[in-house]
């Protein structure tokens, strides 16, 4: 009889600890009835009965989990966006595109080379370049 009570106490302790951990790691949206701290108090203060109540009443079903979607796929998110926010965003995009186009046009217009007025700097005078271009690979 003592062995049976010892085994029963061990099983009750394992069940109690498992129930505490299960209640603690569940997201608050999956707790039914009362809030998460209240369920933890019930499970801790009423070891076996609290665990049974947790599994029978408090623990939400796995099918109740929230499906996460990208913001552009979520109709609630899209409904919260106002027309002014969209217009503001469109205006910002337009300004950024203008700045990008301006930067691209500046990169496409190379600076003209500076002309020197040095009389000794004439082609064919003192250099071996037969085509008259300095720095050309021949």
Rosetta blueprint (number, residue, H / E / L):
1 X L
2 X H
3 X H
4 X H
5 X H
6 X H
7 X H
8 X H
9 X H
10 X H
11 X H
12 X H
13 X H
14 X H
15 X H
16 X H
17 X H
18 X H
19 X H
20 X H
21 X H
22 X H
23 X H
24 X H
25 X H
26 X L
27 X L
28 X H
29 X H
30 X H
31 X E
32 X L
33 X L
34 X L
35 X L
36 X H
37 X H
38 X H
39 X H
40 X H
41 X H
42 X H
43 X H
44 X H
45 X H
46 X L
47 X H
48 X H
49 X H
50 X H
51 X H
52 X H
53 X H
54 X H
55 X H
56 X H
57 X H
58 X H
59 X E
60 X L
61 X L
62 X H
63 X H
64 X H
65 X L
66 X L
67 X L
68 X L
69 X L
70 X L
71 X H
72 X H
73 X H
74 X L
75 X H
76 X H
77 X H
78 X H
79 X H
80 X H
81 X L
82 X L
83 X H
84 X H
85 X H
86 X H
87 X H
88 X H
89 X H
90 X H
91 X H
92 X H
93 X H
94 X H
95 X H
96 X H
97 X H
98 X H
99 X H
100 X H
101 X H
102 X H
103 X H
104 X H
105 X H
106 X H
107 X H
108 X H
109 X L
110 X L
111 X L
112 X L
113 X L
114 X L
115 X L
116 X L
117 X L
118 X L
119 X L
120 X L
121 X L
122 X L
123 X L
124 X L
125 X L
126 X L
127 X L
128 X L
129 X L
130 X L
131 X L
132 X L
133 X L
134 X L
135 X L
136 X L
137 X L
138 X L
